[in-house]
Amino acid sequence: MTFPKLSEQFRISRLGAPAGKARIVLDTDTYNEIDDQFALTYALLSPDKLSVEAIYAAPFHNSRSAGPGDGMEKSYDEILRLLDFLGRSADGFAFRGSTEYLGSERQPQDNAAVRDLIDKALASPADDPLYVVAIGAITNVASALLLEPEIIKKIVVVWLGGHHLNWPHTREFNLAQDVPAAQVALDSGVPFVIVPCMGVTSHLLTTLPELQSTIGGTNPVGDYLCQIFKEYRPDSFGASSVIWDISTIAWLLNSDWAPSDLVHSPVLTDQVTWSVDQSRHLVRVANFVHRDPIFRDLFKKIRALGSN
């Protein structure tokens, strides 16, 4: 696949923090764990900085699904559940995504989410890119890139995927689910912001007592987030859980909360490790996240929804 060539000057300009309100679509394996639900809620409760134009269900396969297609369907159902809590209609807003991964054949998946992403990207003004916030396997995004390469001129991908570039391996769940899709996205030259997991966002931790004391009993959204945390971590007494998906939303809201650097795009090997090639295009990579202001902002916005 041949992608359009972007100048480094253009790419660098796209990799700065959003100027003004960012137009975003959210690509999420919402039922995989519990952090996607927090990220989706955070995005929709930040209308002063973010205009959420669509939500896409991404595939996943682990103990919570029978396969990637089942994971996508469960994620779609979870998106609908959250939208109902938040009083948002799913019509023309939530879309089913891929039921299979790209796999070694790098076969793009064609579905409602992918087509909506392509349509929205192509319709974007030249000076107002669409931010594609991906917090699951990057299958839908890679499929859109393969089906319509011209969209790299119109989008910025912000992805929670992989581990710190100096980590011994990068077998992180989002990345490892569909390595070929991640390779396509990294190699395409699309303006790309990577928010790594281990070593960067891995201290975005919270506990059930903290959630219960800050958002529990405030409204149905707060109660639901407490409920799924408790169900996901039945051993939650004295235990914490990482809510790292919110880091992508935090970077869009205030890039100081997730400091980052421009580096040459890492090479993702078939052994699921990072390799270095200083001749590759630039990407932006987060190197840290400031936990307290991010959670403080999220909790404040949830509480502002009002009481039950």
URWO-V95710 format. One line per field, one symbol per residue. phi: phi as a letter, one per 30 degrees, with the letter a starting at -180 (. if undefined). burial: + if it has 24 or more other C-alpha atoms within 12 Angstrom, else -. A space follows every 50 residues. Layout:
phi = ???
burial = ???
This chain:
phi = .ccedcddddddddcddecidddbbccbcdcebbdddddddeddcbddcb cdcabcdcdabadcbdleddddddddddedddddedicdddibcbdcdcb ddiddhddccaddddddddddddddecbdcdcccbbeceddddddddbed dddcbbccbdaicedcdebbddeedddbeedddeddddidebcccdddjb cdcdcbbdeddddcbdicadddddddddddddbdcddiccbdcddddddd dddadddbebbdbdedccdddibdbcbdcdddbcbdcabcdddddddddd dddddjdd
burial = ---------+++++++++---+++++++++++++++++++++++++--++ +++++++++++------++++++++++++++++-++---+--++++++++ +++--+++++++++++++++++-+---+++++++++++++++++++++++ +++++++++++++++---++++++++++++++++++++++++++++++++ ++++++++-+++-+++-+++++++++++++----------++++++++++ +++++-++++++++++++---+++------+++++++++++--++-+++- +++-+---
